[in-house]
Amino acid sequence: MTRVLGVEGTAWCASAAVFDADSDDVRIESDAYAPDSGGIHPREAAEHMRSAIPDVIEAALETVRERYGDPATELDAVAFSRGPGLGPCLRIVGTAARALSGRLGVPLVGVNHMVAHLEIGRHRSGFDSPVCLNASGANAHVLGYRGGRYRVLGETMDTGVGNAIDKFTRHVGWTHPGGPKVEEHARDGEYVELPYVVKGMDFSFAGITSAAKQAVDDGMPVEDVCRGLEETLFAMLTEVSERALSLTGAGELVLGGGVGQNDRLRGMLATMCEERGAEFYAPEPRFLRDNAGMIAVLGAKMYEAGDTVAVENSRVRPEFRPDEVPVTWGAGEPVAEPVADAERLQGAEAVVELDPPESVAKRRLPKSYRHEELDRRLWRRRTRTEARLTSEARRLGVPTPVVRDVDPPAGRLALEYAGGADLRDALTEPRVRAVGRHLARCHEAGFVIDFGLGYYTDDVEDYAMDLHVFEGALGGTADDAAALLNAFEDAYAAMGDDRRVIEQLREIEERGRYQ
């Protein structure tokens, strides 16, 4: 028998919950902060947390008394959110959890809030080793398990998806939370084009928010802008989730985070998974929004694995990244297993049909989860761009295949067959050094890759993001990523004397944008 009381309070919702592992029963008590106007004010959120946390904890303790008996004998541990989140709120929660642990005489368990979003979906679905899309206020990332940790396969390049939506809704005068209001207005709107920014496994929301604000200021109906905002943001998240499934060979996807309560996002992800033969699970809404139930469930797994924390070592961590957490409990098989050889391979965006020894046909598929107008625009633009940049790279001495034919309206490319080896399955230091040299040549010519999503630029930030995307892919697929990363960066830097790109890469890594 394992029973754990969980405490959550990373930002705006004070919550406590009791999880009984034998019955799989989760009882949650929550009190969410609702600002009178605008978004979340950190000081007011902390004041709310200070007043609400004692009450929700007492309500959870009363649940224990009514259902099981004395909390001092019927609870095995107290689990709490160590981060990421707002520092003042986290400190209040941490203090309360430490006091309760000492009062009951039970161990303390420190839980990563974002890993808890993943694990509640894995727990409720029964999946073994899913890829997880976390879509919440201050966060947006895709995770996959490998090498004893959940690796970040893709992430936002600027702000969380919920924050992007809230910035727009504050601009039009709506109060927090803005997501449900956008969803309601989008039902009556017509799609309008907004910037669509996906870079490999990463994505950017800042430009979309700015464009949406400007569209409203220019007199466009707010319902239409809301529809465009949903269609664009959620298509980006779905595309990157599909790319993660393709990269890793995984067949399971779970959704986490408060933005996951949106029907349109869940529908897009379900459609994508159905079309590629993957399984999809979205927890019920009480487990998607911030809640202590997921903290208690993961806390129980950690407690059973002996993963507790001494009070003196239990400081909160406002910038606690999910890939910093050693997975001490059972997390299934690692993702990124090799995909079997085949004559027809399906990626995230296209089907590749092999006809060795001469040619390869790459055909971008219509994505029924995306709005038809958006989908058509993307596959035409990406097909043209891929043909142009692949040929340009070859002229620079990068060993890309010859482009033999291109048909943008059909989303089709005919390419030279270059062999059946997959870099993911043959990662060695010499090979990643070659990748570093080839990437440097592309940057010297003023463009970034991958070729279908590439573009011409002279911005050091764009070049650094190219490196960041490749290094993220290495981290999610390689067993010994550190040595490969060093080899890759050394080879890239050796191609020129400009250190600005590597310096910018370090800045990107230190931003802590996955909070």
VEXFILO-225673 format. One line per field, with one value per residue (C-alpha): x, y, z; residue number from 1; residue in three letters. Coordinates in steps of 0.001 Angstrom, whole numbers, plus 500000, padded with zeros to 6 digits. Example, Ala and Ser with C-alpha at 12.3 -4.5 7.8 and 13.67 -1.06 7.14 Angstrom:
<rs>
c1: (512300 / 513670)
c2: (495500 / 498940)
c3: (507800 / 507140)
i: (1 / 2)
aa: (ALA / SER)
</rs>
This chain:
<rs>
c1: (500000 / 501346 / 499510 / 501016 / 499779 / 500870 / 501126 / 501182 / 501650 / 504020 / 502127 / 498419 / 496730 / 497047 / 496311 / 496657 / 495759 / 495778 / 496777 / 496134 / 498245 / 496263 / 492937 / 494454 / 492168 / 493151 / 491306 / 492207 / 491472 / 492299 / 491896 / 492959 / 493995 / 491801 / 493110 / 490585 / 492183 / 495047 / 497305 / 498968 / 500641 / 503487 / 503027 / 499273 / 499754 / 502123 / 499639 / 496930 / 499242 / 500056 / 496393 / 495104 / 497749 / 496894 / 493219 / 493715 / 496199 / 493751 / 490998 / 493266 / 494099 / 490391 / 489954 / 492585 / 490811 / 487436 / 488621 / 491609 / 492228 / 494985 / 497225 / 500273 / 499841 / 498003 / 500285 / 503675 / 505125 / 504522 / 505359 / 505629 / 506438 / 510085 / 509828 / 509787 / 507577 / 507354 / 509936 / 507727 / 504929 / 507323 / 508905 / 505506 / 504645 / 508055 / 507797 / 504318 / 505391 / 508459 / 506365 / 503764 / 506438 / 507969 / 504604 / 503565 / 507031 / 507058 / 509616 / 509624 / 509602 / 510548 / 508774 / 509477 / 506184 / 506706 / 507767 / 504621 / 502535 / 504142 / 503912 / 500225 / 499460 / 501693 / 500134 / 496514 / 497027 / 499043 / 501559 / 505070 / 507362 / 505442 / 506614 / 504989 / 503857 / 503670 / 501635 / 501113 / 501392 / 505127 / 506192 / 506005 / 508207 / 508334 / 509951 / 511137 / 512826 / 516403 / 519467 / 517762 / 516198 / 513411 / 515188 / 513931 / 513376 / 511881 / 511105 / 509902 / 512469 / 510870 / 507697 / 505289 / 502175 / 499796 / 501687 / 501564 / 497782 / 497472 / 499551 / 497066 / 494010 / 495379 / 495872 / 492178 / 491114 / 490224 / 491124 / 493152 / 492874 / 492704 / 492742 / 489048 / 488038 / 490115 / 488595 / 485066 / 485580 / 487456 / 484349 / 482662 / 485733 / 487257 / 490899 / 493384 / 497062 / 499565 / 503322 / 504088 / 507518 / 508859 / 512592 / 513296 / 511972 / 511685 / 509086 / 508523 / 505364 / 506421 / 505889 / 502449 / 501311 / 502584 / 500875 / 497602 / 497664 / 498340 / 495529 / 493005 / 494356 / 493906 / 490227 / 490155 / 487306 / 488605 / 486811 / 488833 / 492096 / 491287 / 490621 / 493909 / 495725 / 494400 / 494961 / 498536 / 499736 / 498249 / 499315 / 502896 / 502677 / 501136 / 503766 / 506621 / 504944 / 504690 / 508328 / 509265 / 507328 / 509079 / 512542 / 512236 / 510116 / 507732 / 504112 / 502596 / 501908 / 500558 / 499476 / 500148 / 499558 / 496626 / 496524 / 495801 / 492233 / 491569 / 489352 / 490997 / 494501 / 493368 / 491534 / 494587 / 496821 / 494272 / 493898 / 497656 / 498201 / 495360 / 496751 / 500241 / 499069 / 500138 / 498194 / 497204 / 496068 / 494962 / 494188 / 490896 / 490903 / 491522 / 494908 / 495805 / 495552 / 497911 / 496937 / 498396 / 497055 / 499906 / 502389 / 501016 / 501048 / 504646 / 505583 / 504335 / 506437 / 509510 / 508859 / 508573 / 511900 / 513529 / 513854 / 513174 / 514918 / 516240 / 514754 / 518132 / 518487 / 514938 / 515314 / 512917 / 514183 / 512299 / 514204 / 514051 / 514277 / 512721 / 515929 / 517742 / 515657 / 517161 / 514321 / 514638 / 511240 / 510283 / 509979 / 509673 / 511866 / 513863 / 512589 / 514806 / 514988 / 516102 / 513354 / 513309 / 514515 / 511708 / 511125 / 508532 / 509400 / 507048 / 508433 / 506537 / 505796 / 506424 / 506560 / 509854 / 509641 / 512976 / 513788 / 517502 / 520003 / 518843 / 516160 / 514048 / 510592 / 509722 / 506085 / 504653 / 501308 / 498233 / 497741 / 494056 / 494684 / 495774 / 493484 / 493430 / 494655 / 497533 / 498486 / 498569 / 500698 / 503212 / 503773 / 504239 / 506643 / 508634 / 508945 / 510324 / 512672 / 513994 / 514808 / 516563 / 518632 / 519541 / 520987 / 522730 / 524358 / 525636 / 527291 / 529074 / 530542 / 528024 / 527191 / 523473 / 521580 / 520987 / 517497 / 516102 / 512572 / 510347 / 506557 / 505541 / 501741 / 501929 / 504517 / 506792 / 510569 / 512603 / 516094 / 519228 / 519411 / 522297 / 522275 / 520349 / 522421 / 520654 / 522836 / 520825 / 521831 / 525526 / 526490 / 530278 / 532598 / 533955 / 530422 / 529225 / 532441 / 531508 / 528041 / 529640 / 531817 / 528932 / 526700 / 529423 / 529623 / 525875 / 526087 / 528980 / 526695 / 523961 / 521286 / 520080 / 518665 / 516946 / 516331 / 512534 / 512315 / 515407 / 515802 / 518438 / 519591 / 522588 / 521390 / 523821 / 520827 / 519487 / 522832 / 523079 / 519548 / 520665 / 523323 / 520856 / 518356 / 521003 / 522347 / 518821 / 518399 / 521701 / 520665 / 517427 / 518888 / 522541 / 523738 / 526992 / 525806 / 528451 / 531437 / 529490 / 528405 / 532006 / 533166 / 530369 / 531086 / 534860 / 534454 / 531990 / 534255 / 537341 / 535771 / 536105 / 537421 / 534045 / 533133 / 529836 / 527726 / 529109 / 528782 / 525170 / 524551 / 525740 / 523351 / 520446 / 521273 / 521368 / 518047 / 516141 / 513182 / 511746 / 510589)
c2: (500000 / 503410 / 506640 / 510028 / 513551 / 515884 / 519672 / 521881 / 525627 / 526520 / 529605 / 530278 / 527181 / 526117 / 522401 / 519358 / 515758 / 512269 / 509295 / 505719 / 503402 / 500254 / 501617 / 504116 / 506712 / 510396 / 513041 / 516651 / 519896 / 523103 / 526853 / 528766 / 532423 / 534539 / 538092 / 540890 / 542051 / 541147 / 538180 / 536595 / 539113 / 537277 / 539181 / 538599 / 534952 / 534509 / 536188 / 533842 / 530852 / 531931 / 532094 / 529110 / 526416 / 525768 / 525330 / 522882 / 520852 / 520672 / 519573 / 516804 / 515706 / 515573 / 513272 / 510967 / 510986 / 510210 / 507447 / 505863 / 507150 / 509106 / 510838 / 510203 / 506451 / 506267 / 508463 / 507249 / 510475 / 514119 / 515143 / 518724 / 520669 / 521784 / 523580 / 524973 / 527922 / 531294 / 531467 / 533077 / 530560 / 527613 / 528730 / 528892 / 525396 / 524035 / 525447 / 523984 / 520558 / 520444 / 521403 / 518744 / 516088 / 516877 / 517001 / 513590 / 512055 / 510847 / 511294 / 514263 / 513837 / 516678 / 516439 / 518175 / 519753 / 519118 / 515485 / 515045 / 516247 / 513488 / 510775 / 511317 / 510729 / 507658 / 506342 / 506847 / 505557 / 502474 / 503379 / 502002 / 504695 / 507495 / 510718 / 513577 / 516992 / 519390 / 522469 / 524785 / 528430 / 528971 / 525795 / 524031 / 521045 / 517478 / 514841 / 511276 / 508835 / 507729 / 507025 / 507332 / 510751 / 512395 / 514170 / 517400 / 516527 / 519897 / 523145 / 526690 / 529219 / 532042 / 531779 / 529100 / 528452 / 529471 / 532699 / 533427 / 533106 / 535156 / 537999 / 538246 / 538085 / 540762 / 542957 / 542669 / 543245 / 539725 / 538420 / 535344 / 532559 / 533575 / 530128 / 529276 / 532688 / 532189 / 528731 / 530113 / 532970 / 530759 / 528611 / 531519 / 532681 / 532169 / 531154 / 533989 / 533558 / 534138 / 533385 / 529670 / 529139 / 525602 / 524944 / 521227 / 520094 / 523612 / 526325 / 530030 / 531798 / 535436 / 536482 / 534865 / 536801 / 540093 / 539456 / 538536 / 541741 / 543801 / 542090 / 543049 / 546605 / 546781 / 545963 / 542244 / 540487 / 539050 / 535761 / 535350 / 536152 / 533630 / 530980 / 531754 / 531720 / 528283 / 526770 / 528053 / 527413 / 523955 / 522837 / 523731 / 521682 / 518755 / 518862 / 518786 / 515976 / 513950 / 514696 / 513383 / 510163 / 509805 / 510558 / 508100 / 505389 / 505680 / 504627 / 506370 / 510053 / 511643 / 515233 / 517303 / 520867 / 523218 / 524224 / 520547 / 521172 / 522819 / 520603 / 521709 / 520792 / 517394 / 516792 / 517646 / 515313 / 512486 / 512829 / 512889 / 509784 / 507902 / 508629 / 507373 / 504367 / 505692 / 505672 / 508957 / 509757 / 513028 / 512881 / 514204 / 517996 / 517822 / 516220 / 518606 / 521898 / 522472 / 520018 / 518169 / 514826 / 514412 / 515441 / 512777 / 510065 / 510711 / 511240 / 507732 / 506239 / 508102 / 507108 / 503438 / 503777 / 505257 / 508661 / 510960 / 514171 / 515391 / 518664 / 520399 / 519457 / 520304 / 523869 / 524803 / 525272 / 527895 / 526873 / 523101 / 521537 / 518114 / 516745 / 517364 / 514735 / 511227 / 508781 / 506425 / 504779 / 502454 / 504474 / 501765 / 501189 / 504090 / 505911 / 506315 / 502669 / 501987 / 501849 / 498753 / 499031 / 499518 / 500642 / 503169 / 505326 / 507784 / 510814 / 513642 / 515538 / 513193 / 509669 / 508619 / 505817 / 504183 / 502887 / 502063 / 502280 / 505336 / 507468 / 508425 / 509973 / 512250 / 513273 / 515610 / 514368 / 516483 / 516774 / 516583 / 517902 / 521238 / 523807 / 523089 / 526549 / 526449 / 522917 / 523719 / 526829 / 524913 / 521976 / 524139 / 526517 / 523739 / 521728 / 524734 / 525639 / 522103 / 521816 / 525193 / 524809 / 521164 / 522182 / 525219 / 523072 / 520660 / 523552 / 524403 / 520910 / 519490 / 515908 / 516311 / 514270 / 515630 / 517104 / 515609 / 516992 / 519232 / 519675 / 522186 / 521991 / 518227 / 518510 / 516109 / 515846 / 513344 / 512925 / 510914 / 507753 / 508330 / 505058 / 503476 / 504450 / 506417 / 508848 / 508161 / 504495 / 505165 / 508111 / 508361 / 511269 / 511388 / 511535 / 514316 / 516232 / 516022 / 517344 / 520269 / 521134 / 520872 / 523050 / 525697 / 525791 / 526390 / 529205 / 530822 / 530893 / 532541 / 529905 / 527517 / 523980 / 521488 / 522167 / 522004 / 524386 / 526427 / 530018 / 532639 / 534743 / 536609 / 536485 / 534812 / 533741 / 531711 / 529981 / 529207 / 527781 / 525452 / 524062 / 523926 / 521893 / 519353 / 519075 / 518533 / 515667 / 514165 / 514448 / 512625 / 509782 / 509176 / 507125 / 509108 / 512529 / 514619 / 513397 / 513740 / 517284 / 518313 / 516803 / 518540 / 521979 / 521647 / 520818 / 523663 / 526194 / 525028 / 526119 / 529806 / 532303 / 533828 / 532637 / 534523 / 531516 / 529288 / 532149 / 532670 / 528940 / 529155 / 532069 / 530060 / 527187 / 529520 / 531220 / 528571 / 529018 / 525691 / 526710)
c3: (500000 / 499042 / 499753 / 498997 / 499588 / 496793 / 496900 / 493776 / 493463 / 490635 / 489454 / 489799 / 491220 / 494855 / 494959 / 497199 / 496414 / 497875 / 495722 / 496796 / 494648 / 495483 / 494240 / 491774 / 493347 / 493137 / 495158 / 494268 / 496117 / 494202 / 494547 / 491422 / 491379 / 489101 / 488469 / 488195 / 484956 / 482634 / 483233 / 486240 / 488563 / 490378 / 493645 / 493699 / 492729 / 495688 / 498032 / 496796 / 497274 / 500824 / 501805 / 499802 / 500345 / 504028 / 503161 / 500282 / 502338 / 505224 / 502837 / 501529 / 505072 / 505866 / 502866 / 504374 / 507748 / 506218 / 503876 / 505596 / 509138 / 510855 / 508245 / 510441 / 509989 / 506654 / 504515 / 503306 / 501892 / 501021 / 497446 / 496192 / 493038 / 493218 / 489876 / 487335 / 488189 / 489905 / 492697 / 495384 / 494787 / 494798 / 498070 / 499776 / 498561 / 499523 / 503037 / 503496 / 502216 / 504471 / 507499 / 506699 / 506142 / 509524 / 511279 / 509927 / 510197 / 506577 / 503764 / 501395 / 497598 / 495233 / 491859 / 488553 / 487470 / 483744 / 484183 / 486290 / 483315 / 481239 / 483870 / 484651 / 480979 / 480879 / 484095 / 483042 / 479487 / 480344 / 477627 / 477991 / 476597 / 474900 / 473376 / 475298 / 474104 / 477039 / 476116 / 479058 / 480026 / 480377 / 478579 / 475262 / 474572 / 473302 / 475515 / 474963 / 477351 / 476698 / 478792 / 482177 / 481536 / 479598 / 476743 / 475217 / 471558 / 470635 / 472403 / 472050 / 470904 / 472877 / 474985 / 476150 / 474080 / 476858 / 477436 / 473695 / 473764 / 476956 / 475516 / 472659 / 474913 / 477248 / 474189 / 473301 / 476916 / 478045 / 481504 / 482422 / 481430 / 477789 / 476188 / 476707 / 475335 / 472179 / 471742 / 472084 / 469608 / 467119 / 466604 / 464793 / 462861 / 459433 / 459039 / 458484 / 457704 / 460518 / 460662 / 460879 / 462436 / 462807 / 462813 / 462800 / 466173 / 467589 / 467148 / 467807 / 468957 / 469449 / 465829 / 465720 / 468775 / 467357 / 464015 / 465729 / 467782 / 464672 / 462772 / 465452 / 465554 / 461772 / 462130 / 461373 / 463242 / 466488 / 465759 / 462555 / 464314 / 467057 / 464413 / 462679 / 466018 / 466944 / 463517 / 463376 / 466929 / 467193 / 463727 / 464683 / 467889 / 466026 / 463281 / 465772 / 467722 / 464525 / 463730 / 467189 / 466564 / 463216 / 464643 / 467502 / 465913 / 468880 / 468497 / 471524 / 472218 / 475392 / 475885 / 478994 / 480138 / 480514 / 476840 / 476172 / 477323 / 473943 / 471778 / 468533 / 469719 / 470970 / 467718 / 465614 / 467611 / 467509 / 463731 / 463178 / 465304 / 463649 / 460188 / 461049 / 463102 / 466505 / 469769 / 471400 / 474931 / 476505 / 480231 / 481520 / 482055 / 485825 / 485066 / 482225 / 484089 / 487016 / 489750 / 492709 / 491506 / 489036 / 491752 / 494094 / 491392 / 490341 / 493987 / 494766 / 491957 / 493186 / 496807 / 495849 / 493994 / 497108 / 495456 / 498409 / 499408 / 502749 / 503957 / 503835 / 500154 / 499104 / 497852 / 495086 / 491525 / 489476 / 486306 / 486839 / 483372 / 482745 / 481218 / 484523 / 486328 / 486752 / 486101 / 489057 / 488579 / 485713 / 482506 / 479858 / 476849 / 475396 / 472366 / 469283 / 468361 / 464762 / 462173 / 459999 / 456401 / 453907 / 450357 / 451544 / 454545 / 456220 / 457994 / 459626 / 456419 / 453537 / 452203 / 450632 / 448075 / 447277 / 443814 / 444056 / 442552 / 440637 / 442254 / 445232 / 445110 / 448020 / 448232 / 450837 / 452080 / 452750 / 456500 / 457306 / 460828 / 459301 / 457738 / 454002 / 453007 / 455486 / 454488 / 450777 / 451368 / 453475 / 451181 / 448084 / 449813 / 451460 / 448259 / 446354 / 449198 / 449588 / 445886 / 445809 / 448988 / 448345 / 444977 / 446477 / 449177 / 446539 / 444692 / 447952 / 448220 / 450684 / 449572 / 448948 / 446325 / 442841 / 442421 / 439220 / 439226 / 441341 / 441307 / 444045 / 443503 / 444011 / 446804 / 444928 / 444496 / 442495 / 443959 / 443344 / 445474 / 447887 / 449841 / 452678 / 455736 / 458472 / 460420 / 463573 / 463472 / 462749 / 464949 / 465247 / 465963 / 462370 / 460990 / 463272 / 462540 / 458872 / 459705 / 461545 / 458550 / 456090 / 458268 / 458491 / 454681 / 454454 / 456995 / 455137 / 452090 / 454155 / 454674 / 457372 / 457159 / 457147 / 453504 / 453445 / 456407 / 455529 / 454405 / 453615 / 456559 / 457952 / 461574 / 463997 / 466118 / 463183 / 462677 / 466401 / 466334 / 463518 / 465847 / 468730 / 466697 / 465644 / 469178 / 470482 / 468023 / 469187 / 472824 / 472116 / 470059 / 471012 / 473977 / 474335 / 473267 / 475099 / 473057 / 469818 / 470692 / 471358 / 468061 / 466163 / 467667 / 467218 / 463526 / 463000 / 464747 / 462824 / 459541 / 460418 / 462944 / 463894 / 467389 / 467498 / 466495 / 469266 / 471754 / 470683 / 471059 / 474669 / 475237 / 473810 / 476157 / 479162 / 478505 / 480405 / 478105 / 479233 / 482630)
i: (1 / 2 / 3 / 4 / 5 / 6 / 7 / 8 / 9 / 10 / 11 / 12 / 13 / 14 / 15 / 16 / 17 / 18 / 19 / 20 / 21 / 22 / 23 / 24 / 25 / 26 / 27 / 28 / 29 / 30 / 31 / 32 / 33 / 34 / 35 / 36 / 37 / 38 / 39 / 40 / 41 / 42 / 43 / 44 / 45 / 46 / 47 / 48 / 49 / 50 / 51 / 52 / 53 / 54 / 55 / 56 / 57 / 58 / 59 / 60 / 61 / 62 / 63 / 64 / 65 / 66 / 67 / 68 / 69 / 70 / 71 / 72 / 73 / 74 / 75 / 76 / 77 / 78 / 79 / 80 / 81 / 82 / 83 / 84 / 85 / 86 / 87 / 88 / 89 / 90 / 91 / 92 / 93 / 94 / 95 / 96 / 97 / 98 / 99 / 100 / 101 / 102 / 103 / 104 / 105 / 106 / 107 / 108 / 109 / 110 / 111 / 112 / 113 / 114 / 115 / 116 / 117 / 118 / 119 / 120 / 121 / 122 / 123 / 124 / 125 / 126 / 127 / 128 / 129 / 130 / 131 / 132 / 133 / 134 / 135 / 136 / 137 / 138 / 139 / 140 / 141 / 142 / 143 / 144 / 145 / 146 / 147 / 148 / 149 / 150 / 151 / 152 / 153 / 154 / 155 / 156 / 157 / 158 / 159 / 160 / 161 / 162 / 163 / 164 / 165 / 166 / 167 / 168 / 169 / 170 / 171 / 172 / 173 / 174 / 175 / 176 / 177 / 178 / 179 / 180 / 181 / 182 / 183 / 184 / 185 / 186 / 187 / 188 / 189 / 190 / 191 / 192 / 193 / 194 / 195 / 196 / 197 / 198 / 199 / 200 / 201 / 202 / 203 / 204 / 205 / 206 / 207 / 208 / 209 / 210 / 211 / 212 / 213 / 214 / 215 / 216 / 217 / 218 / 219 / 220 / 221 / 222 / 223 / 224 / 225 / 226 / 227 / 228 / 229 / 230 / 231 / 232 / 233 / 234 / 235 / 236 / 237 / 238 / 239 / 240 / 241 / 242 / 243 / 244 / 245 / 246 / 247 / 248 / 249 / 250 / 251 / 252 / 253 / 254 / 255 / 256 / 257 / 258 / 259 / 260 / 261 / 262 / 263 / 264 / 265 / 266 / 267 / 268 / 269 / 270 / 271 / 272 / 273 / 274 / 275 / 276 / 277 / 278 / 279 / 280 / 281 / 282 / 283 / 284 / 285 / 286 / 287 / 288 / 289 / 290 / 291 / 292 / 293 / 294 / 295 / 296 / 297 / 298 / 299 / 300 / 301 / 302 / 303 / 304 / 305 / 306 / 307 / 308 / 309 / 310 / 311 / 312 / 313 / 314 / 315 / 316 / 317 / 318 / 319 / 320 / 321 / 322 / 323 / 324 / 325 / 326 / 327 / 328 / 329 / 330 / 331 / 332 / 333 / 334 / 335 / 336 / 337 / 338 / 339 / 340 / 341 / 342 / 343 / 344 / 345 / 346 / 347 / 348 / 349 / 350 / 351 / 352 / 353 / 354 / 355 / 356 / 357 / 358 / 359 / 360 / 361 / 362 / 363 / 364 / 365 / 366 / 367 / 368 / 369 / 370 / 371 / 372 / 373 / 374 / 375 / 376 / 377 / 378 / 379 / 380 / 381 / 382 / 383 / 384 / 385 / 386 / 387 / 388 / 389 / 390 / 391 / 392 / 393 / 394 / 395 / 396 / 397 / 398 / 399 / 400 / 401 / 402 / 403 / 404 / 405 / 406 / 407 / 408 / 409 / 410 / 411 / 412 / 413 / 414 / 415 / 416 / 417 / 418 / 419 / 420 / 421 / 422 / 423 / 424 / 425 / 426 / 427 / 428 / 429 / 430 / 431 / 432 / 433 / 434 / 435 / 436 / 437 / 438 / 439 / 440 / 441 / 442 / 443 / 444 / 445 / 446 / 447 / 448 / 449 / 450 / 451 / 452 / 453 / 454 / 455 / 456 / 457 / 458 / 459 / 460 / 461 / 462 / 463 / 464 / 465 / 466 / 467 / 468 / 469 / 470 / 471 / 472 / 473 / 474 / 475 / 476 / 477 / 478 / 479 / 480 / 481 / 482 / 483 / 484 / 485 / 486 / 487 / 488 / 489 / 490 / 491 / 492 / 493 / 494 / 495 / 496 / 497 / 498 / 499 / 500 / 501 / 502 / 503 / 504 / 505 / 506 / 507 / 508 / 509 / 510 / 511 / 512 / 513 / 514 / 515)
aa: (MET / THR / ARG / VAL / LEU / GLY / VAL / GLU / GLY / THR / ALA / TRP / CYS / ALA / SER / ALA / ALA / VAL / PHE / ASP / ALA / ASP / SER / ASP / ASP / VAL / ARG / ILE / GLU / SER / ASP / ALA / TYR / ALA / PRO / ASP / SER / GLY / GLY / ILE / HIS / PRO / ARG / GLU / ALA / ALA / GLU / HIS / MET / ARG / SER / ALA / ILE / PRO / ASP / VAL / ILE / GLU / ALA / ALA / LEU / GLU / THR / VAL / ARG / GLU / ARG / TYR / GLY / ASP / PRO / ALA / THR / GLU / LEU / ASP / ALA / VAL / ALA / PHE / SER / ARG / GLY / PRO / GLY / LEU / GLY / PRO / CYS / LEU / ARG / ILE / VAL / GLY / THR / ALA / ALA / ARG / ALA / LEU / SER / GLY / ARG / LEU / GLY / VAL / PRO / LEU / VAL / GLY / VAL / ASN / HIS / MET / VAL / ALA / HIS / LEU / GLU / ILE / GLY / ARG / HIS / ARG / SER / GLY / PHE / ASP / SER / PRO / VAL / CYS / LEU / ASN / ALA / SER / GLY / ALA / ASN / ALA / HIS / VAL / LEU / GLY / TYR / ARG / GLY / GLY / ARG / TYR / ARG / VAL / LEU / GLY / GLU / THR / MET / ASP / THR / GLY / VAL / GLY / ASN / ALA / ILE / ASP / LYS / PHE / THR / ARG / HIS / VAL / GLY / TRP / THR / HIS / PRO / GLY / GLY / PRO / LYS / VAL / GLU / GLU / HIS / ALA / ARG / ASP / GLY / GLU / TYR / VAL / GLU / LEU / PRO / TYR / VAL / VAL / LYS / GLY / MET / ASP / PHE / SER / PHE / ALA / GLY / ILE / THR / SER / ALA / ALA / LYS / GLN / ALA / VAL / ASP / ASP / GLY / MET / PRO / VAL / GLU / ASP / VAL / CYS / ARG / GLY / LEU / GLU / GLU / THR / LEU / PHE / ALA / MET / LEU / THR / GLU / VAL / SER / GLU / ARG / ALA / LEU / SER / LEU / THR / GLY / ALA / GLY / GLU / LEU / VAL / LEU / GLY / GLY / GLY / VAL / GLY / GLN / ASN / ASP / ARG / LEU / ARG / GLY / MET / LEU / ALA / THR / MET / CYS / GLU / GLU / ARG / GLY / ALA / GLU / PHE / TYR / ALA / PRO / GLU / PRO / ARG / PHE / LEU / ARG / ASP / ASN / ALA / GLY / MET / ILE / ALA / VAL / LEU / GLY / ALA / LYS / MET / TYR / GLU / ALA / GLY / ASP / THR / VAL / ALA / VAL / GLU / ASN / SER / ARG / VAL / ARG / PRO / GLU / PHE / ARG / PRO / ASP / GLU / VAL / PRO / VAL / THR / TRP / GLY / ALA / GLY / GLU / PRO / VAL / ALA / GLU / PRO / VAL / ALA / ASP / ALA / GLU / ARG / LEU / GLN / GLY / ALA / GLU / ALA / VAL / VAL / GLU / LEU / ASP / PRO / PRO / GLU / SER / VAL / ALA / LYS / ARG / ARG / LEU / PRO / LYS / SER / TYR / ARG / HIS / GLU / GLU / LEU / ASP / ARG / ARG / LEU / TRP / ARG / ARG / ARG / THR / ARG / THR / GLU / ALA / ARG / LEU / THR / SER / GLU / ALA / ARG / ARG / LEU / GLY / VAL / PRO / THR / PRO / VAL / VAL / ARG / ASP / VAL / ASP / PRO / PRO / ALA / GLY / ARG / LEU / ALA / LEU / GLU / TYR / ALA / GLY / GLY / ALA / ASP / LEU / ARG / ASP / ALA / LEU / THR / GLU / PRO / ARG / VAL / ARG / ALA / VAL / GLY / ARG / HIS / LEU / ALA / ARG / CYS / HIS / GLU / ALA / GLY / PHE / VAL / ILE / ASP / PHE / GLY / LEU / GLY / TYR / TYR / THR / ASP / ASP / VAL / GLU / ASP / TYR / ALA / MET / ASP / LEU / HIS / VAL / PHE / GLU / GLY / ALA / LEU / GLY / GLY / THR / ALA / ASP / ASP / ALA / ALA / ALA / LEU / LEU / ASN / ALA / PHE / GLU / ASP / ALA / TYR / ALA / ALA / MET / GLY / ASP / ASP / ARG / ARG / VAL / ILE / GLU / GLN / LEU / ARG / GLU / ILE / GLU / GLU / ARG / GLY / ARG / TYR / GLN)
</rs>
